[in-house]
């Protein structure tokens, strides 16, 4: 399927960004249907992949 190529390319790009520029790409779910995580509850400065 097409999805596997996008996932693989994203994983490679993520590693290259971290290795060469120290950039770490993080994401989180902020809303599912009508359940919303208020943005003020997320500290973007201390957010890590381990959380």
Biopython code that builds the backbone (N, CA, C, O; Angstrom):
import numpy as np
from Bio.PDB.StructureBuilder import StructureBuilder

atoms = [
    (1, "UNK", "N", (0.821, -1.195, 0.000)),
    (1, "UNK", "CA", (0.000, 0.000, 0.000)),
    (1, "UNK", "C", (0.860, 1.253, 0.000)),
    (1, "UNK", "O", (2.056, 1.204, 0.287)),
    (2, "UNK", "N", (0.249, 2.344, -0.318)),
    (2, "UNK", "CA", (0.966, 3.621, -0.369)),
    (2, "UNK", "C", (1.403, 4.078, 1.018)),
    (2, "UNK", "O", (2.432, 4.740, 1.155)),
    (3, "UNK", "N", (0.644, 3.738, 2.032)),
    (3, "UNK", "CA", (0.917, 4.207, 3.397)),
    (3, "UNK", "C", (2.302, 3.790, 3.885)),
    (3, "UNK", "O", (2.992, 4.581, 4.527)),
    (4, "UNK", "N", (2.715, 2.564, 3.590)),
    (4, "UNK", "CA", (3.998, 2.067, 4.101)),
    (4, "UNK", "C", (5.162, 2.921, 3.597)),
    (4, "UNK", "O", (6.123, 3.150, 4.331)),
    (5, "UNK", "N", (5.083, 3.388, 2.362)),
    (5, "UNK", "CA", (6.135, 4.252, 1.826)),
    (5, "UNK", "C", (6.213, 5.581, 2.548)),
    (5, "UNK", "O", (7.299, 6.099, 2.805)),
    (6, "UNK", "N", (5.059, 6.126, 2.872)),
    (6, "UNK", "CA", (5.029, 7.411, 3.593)),
    (6, "UNK", "C", (5.550, 7.255, 5.021)),
    (6, "UNK", "O", (6.283, 8.109, 5.521)),
    (7, "UNK", "N", (5.169, 6.169, 5.663)),
    (7, "UNK", "CA", (5.631, 5.923, 7.033)),
    (7, "UNK", "C", (7.143, 5.713, 7.046)),
    (7, "UNK", "O", (7.842, 6.261, 7.899)),
    (8, "UNK", "N", (7.640, 4.928, 6.111)),
    (8, "UNK", "CA", (9.082, 4.674, 6.035)),
    (8, "UNK", "C", (9.849, 5.964, 5.737)),
    (8, "UNK", "O", (10.873, 6.236, 6.364)),
    (9, "UNK", "N", (9.364, 6.747, 4.792)),
    (9, "UNK", "CA", (10.032, 8.010, 4.453)),
    (9, "UNK", "C", (10.022, 8.969, 5.640)),
    (9, "UNK", "O", (11.009, 9.660, 5.890)),
    (10, "UNK", "N", (8.919, 9.011, 6.364)),
    (10, "UNK", "CA", (8.828, 9.868, 7.550)),
    (10, "UNK", "C", (9.804, 9.445, 8.629)),
    (10, "UNK", "O", (10.420, 10.288, 9.282)),
    (11, "UNK", "N", (9.948, 8.132, 8.821)),
    (11, "UNK", "CA", (10.874, 7.621, 9.833)),
    (11, "UNK", "C", (12.320, 7.969, 9.474)),
    (11, "UNK", "O", (13.107, 8.352, 10.339)),
    (12, "UNK", "N", (12.657, 7.836, 8.202)),
    (12, "UNK", "CA", (14.011, 8.177, 7.748)),
    (12, "UNK", "C", (14.252, 9.677, 7.902)),
    (12, "UNK", "O", (15.303, 10.090, 8.391)),
    (13, "UNK", "N", (13.288, 10.488, 7.488)),
    (13, "UNK", "CA", (13.426, 11.945, 7.603)),
    (13, "UNK", "C", (13.584, 12.368, 9.056)),
    (13, "UNK", "O", (14.377, 13.257, 9.365)),
    (14, "UNK", "N", (12.836, 11.736, 9.944)),
    (14, "UNK", "CA", (12.911, 12.050, 11.374)),
    (14, "UNK", "C", (14.314, 11.775, 11.918)),
    (14, "UNK", "O", (14.853, 12.574, 12.684)),
    (15, "UNK", "N", (14.901, 10.648, 11.521)),
    (15, "UNK", "CA", (16.255, 10.307, 11.980)),
    (15, "UNK", "C", (17.297, 11.266, 11.409)),
    (15, "UNK", "O", (18.225, 11.665, 12.112)),
    (16, "UNK", "N", (17.149, 11.633, 10.148)),
    (16, "UNK", "CA", (18.088, 12.566, 9.519)),
    (16, "UNK", "C", (18.017, 13.931, 10.197)),
    (16, "UNK", "O", (19.051, 14.535, 10.484)),
    (17, "UNK", "N", (16.808, 14.419, 10.455)),
    (17, "UNK", "CA", (16.656, 15.714, 11.132)),
    (17, "UNK", "C", (17.312, 15.710, 12.504)),
    (17, "UNK", "O", (17.987, 16.671, 12.873)),
    (18, "UNK", "N", (17.119, 14.633, 13.261)),
    (18, "UNK", "CA", (17.705, 14.570, 14.602)),
    (18, "UNK", "C", (19.229, 14.489, 14.530)),
    (18, "UNK", "O", (19.929, 15.145, 15.301)),
    (19, "UNK", "N", (19.735, 13.683, 13.604)),
    (19, "UNK", "CA", (21.179, 13.473, 13.487)),
    (19, "UNK", "C", (21.924, 14.734, 13.045)),
    (19, "UNK", "O", (22.966, 15.066, 13.610)),
    (20, "UNK", "N", (21.402, 15.431, 12.049)),
    (20, "UNK", "CA", (22.138, 16.541, 11.457)),
    (20, "UNK", "C", (21.794, 17.916, 12.015)),
    (20, "UNK", "O", (22.611, 18.833, 11.929)),
    (21, "UNK", "N", (20.606, 18.078, 12.583)),
    (21, "UNK", "CA", (20.256, 19.409, 13.084)),
    (21, "UNK", "C", (19.774, 19.399, 14.532)),
    (21, "UNK", "O", (19.490, 20.453, 15.101)),
    (22, "UNK", "N", (19.683, 18.208, 15.129)),
    (22, "UNK", "CA", (19.218, 18.124, 16.509)),
    (22, "UNK", "C", (17.722, 18.353, 16.657)),
    (22, "UNK", "O", (17.224, 18.526, 17.769)),
    (23, "UNK", "N", (17.006, 18.354, 15.541)),
    (23, "UNK", "CA", (15.562, 18.583, 15.563)),
    (23, "UNK", "C", (14.833, 17.299, 15.927)),
    (23, "UNK", "O", (15.063, 16.254, 15.318)),
    (24, "UNK", "N", (13.955, 17.375, 16.919)),
    (24, "UNK", "CA", (13.153, 16.222, 17.320)),
    (24, "UNK", "C", (11.694, 16.505, 16.968)),
    (24, "UNK", "O", (11.137, 17.527, 17.370)),
    (25, "UNK", "N", (11.090, 15.606, 16.224)),
    (25, "UNK", "CA", (9.707, 15.767, 15.788)),
    (25, "UNK", "C", (8.798, 15.009, 16.749)),
    (25, "UNK", "O", (8.935, 13.798, 16.923)),
    (26, "UNK", "N", (7.870, 15.732, 17.370)),
    (26, "UNK", "CA", (6.925, 15.129, 18.305)),
    (26, "UNK", "C", (5.508, 15.492, 17.893)),
    (26, "UNK", "O", (5.271, 16.552, 17.313)),
    (27, "UNK", "N", (4.576, 14.611, 18.196)),
    (27, "UNK", "CA", (3.167, 14.881, 17.910)),
    (27, "UNK", "C", (2.324, 14.255, 19.008)),
    (27, "UNK", "O", (2.748, 13.311, 19.674)),
    (28, "UNK", "N", (1.139, 14.788, 19.186)),
    (28, "UNK", "CA", (0.199, 14.225, 20.148)),
    (28, "UNK", "C", (-1.219, 14.475, 19.664)),
    (28, "UNK", "O", (-1.458, 15.359, 18.842)),
    (29, "UNK", "N", (-2.149, 13.696, 20.177)),
    (29, "UNK", "CA", (-3.559, 13.855, 19.825)),
    (29, "UNK", "C", (-4.161, 14.885, 20.766)),
    (29, "UNK", "O", (-4.101, 14.728, 21.985)),
    (30, "UNK", "N", (-4.734, 15.930, 20.209)),
    (30, "UNK", "CA", (-5.324, 16.988, 21.035)),
    (30, "UNK", "C", (-6.846, 16.919, 21.078)),
    (30, "UNK", "O", (-7.480, 17.563, 21.913)),
    (31, "UNK", "N", (-7.430, 16.130, 20.170)),
    (31, "UNK", "CA", (-8.889, 16.014, 20.168)),
    (31, "UNK", "C", (-9.304, 14.708, 19.515)),
    (31, "UNK", "O", (-8.769, 14.319, 18.477)),
    (32, "UNK", "N", (-10.268, 14.033, 20.139)),
    (32, "UNK", "CA", (-10.917, 12.867, 19.554)),
    (32, "UNK", "C", (-12.407, 13.139, 19.602)),
    (32, "UNK", "O", (-13.009, 13.204, 20.674)),
    (33, "UNK", "N", (-12.994, 13.299, 18.423)),
    (33, "UNK", "CA", (-14.400, 13.668, 18.275)),
    (33, "UNK", "C", (-14.670, 14.942, 19.076)),
    (33, "UNK", "O", (-14.150, 16.000, 18.722)),
    (34, "UNK", "N", (-15.456, 14.871, 20.131)),
    (34, "UNK", "CA", (-15.755, 16.092, 20.895)),
    (34, "UNK", "C", (-15.001, 16.160, 22.227)),
    (34, "UNK", "O", (-15.295, 17.016, 23.061)),
    (35, "UNK", "N", (-14.044, 15.276, 22.428)),
    (35, "UNK", "CA", (-13.212, 15.299, 23.636)),
    (35, "UNK", "C", (-11.927, 16.058, 23.303)),
    (35, "UNK", "O", (-11.141, 15.629, 22.458)),
    (36, "UNK", "N", (-11.726, 17.187, 23.975)),
    (36, "UNK", "CA", (-10.622, 18.094, 23.638)),
    (36, "UNK", "C", (-9.649, 18.220, 24.808)),
    (36, "UNK", "O", (-10.064, 18.384, 25.956)),
    (37, "UNK", "N", (-8.350, 18.142, 24.508)),
    (37, "UNK", "CA", (-7.305, 18.413, 25.490)),
    (37, "UNK", "C", (-6.998, 19.906, 25.425)),
    (37, "UNK", "O", (-6.502, 20.384, 24.404)),
    (38, "UNK", "N", (-7.279, 20.645, 26.486)),
    (38, "UNK", "CA", (-6.992, 22.085, 26.458)),
    (38, "UNK", "C", (-5.494, 22.338, 26.227)),
    (38, "UNK", "O", (-4.649, 21.711, 26.866)),
    (39, "UNK", "N", (-5.182, 23.239, 25.331)),
    (39, "UNK", "CA", (-3.798, 23.507, 24.955)),
    (39, "UNK", "C", (-2.962, 23.963, 26.150)),
    (39, "UNK", "O", (-1.755, 23.721, 26.183)),
    (40, "UNK", "N", (-3.584, 24.616, 27.130)),
    (40, "UNK", "CA", (-2.822, 25.092, 28.290)),
    (40, "UNK", "C", (-2.347, 23.947, 29.194)),
    (40, "UNK", "O", (-1.513, 24.171, 30.071)),
    (41, "UNK", "N", (-2.854, 22.742, 29.000)),
    (41, "UNK", "CA", (-2.402, 21.593, 29.790)),
    (41, "UNK", "C", (-1.134, 20.956, 29.227)),
    (41, "UNK", "O", (-0.527, 20.104, 29.876)),
    (42, "UNK", "N", (-0.734, 21.360, 28.033)),
    (42, "UNK", "CA", (0.449, 20.791, 27.384)),
    (42, "UNK", "C", (1.589, 21.797, 27.455)),
    (42, "UNK", "O", (1.472, 22.916, 26.956)),
    (43, "UNK", "N", (2.694, 21.391, 28.079)),
    (43, "UNK", "CA", (3.882, 22.247, 28.138)),
    (43, "UNK", "C", (4.787, 21.874, 26.964)),
    (43, "UNK", "O", (5.574, 20.933, 27.061)),
    (44, "UNK", "N", (4.679, 22.598, 25.876)),
    (44, "UNK", "CA", (5.417, 22.277, 24.663)),
    (44, "UNK", "C", (6.932, 22.383, 24.841)),
    (44, "UNK", "O", (7.681, 21.773, 24.078)),
    (45, "UNK", "N", (7.388, 23.133, 25.818)),
    (45, "UNK", "CA", (8.829, 23.287, 26.043)),
    (45, "UNK", "C", (9.449, 22.060, 26.698)),
    (45, "UNK", "O", (10.641, 21.806, 26.520)),
    (46, "UNK", "N", (8.665, 21.296, 27.450)),
    (46, "UNK", "CA", (9.215, 20.134, 28.149)),
    (46, "UNK", "C", (8.645, 18.815, 27.635)),
    (46, "UNK", "O", (8.957, 17.757, 28.183)),
    (47, "UNK", "N", (7.824, 18.857, 26.605)),
    (47, "UNK", "CA", (7.230, 17.651, 26.033)),
    (47, "UNK", "C", (8.320, 16.761, 25.449)),
    (47, "UNK", "O", (9.176, 17.229, 24.699)),
    (48, "UNK", "N", (8.287, 15.475, 25.795)),
    (48, "UNK", "CA", (9.269, 14.527, 25.268)),
    (48, "UNK", "C", (8.553, 13.328, 24.666)),
    (48, "UNK", "O", (7.368, 13.110, 24.918)),
    (49, "UNK", "N", (9.275, 12.560, 23.875)),
    (49, "UNK", "CA", (8.727, 11.365, 23.252)),
    (49, "UNK", "C", (8.381, 10.311, 24.299)),
    (49, "UNK", "O", (7.481, 9.500, 24.082)),
    (50, "UNK", "N", (9.080, 10.311, 25.423)),
    (50, "UNK", "CA", (8.843, 9.327, 26.481)),
    (50, "UNK", "C", (7.499, 9.514, 27.166)),
    (50, "UNK", "O", (6.977, 8.575, 27.767)),
    (51, "UNK", "N", (6.939, 10.695, 27.086)),
    (51, "UNK", "CA", (5.662, 10.951, 27.743)),
    (51, "UNK", "C", (4.573, 10.367, 26.912)),
    (51, "UNK", "O", (3.400, 10.463, 27.274)),
]
sb = StructureBuilder()
sb.init_structure("model")
sb.init_model(0)
sb.init_chain("A")
sb.init_seg("    ")
for serial, (resi, resn, name, xyz) in enumerate(atoms, 1):
    if name == "N":
        sb.init_residue(resn, " ", resi, " ")
    sb.init_atom(name, np.array(xyz, "f"), 0.0, 1.0, " ", f" {name:<3s}", serial, name[0])
structure = sb.get_structure()
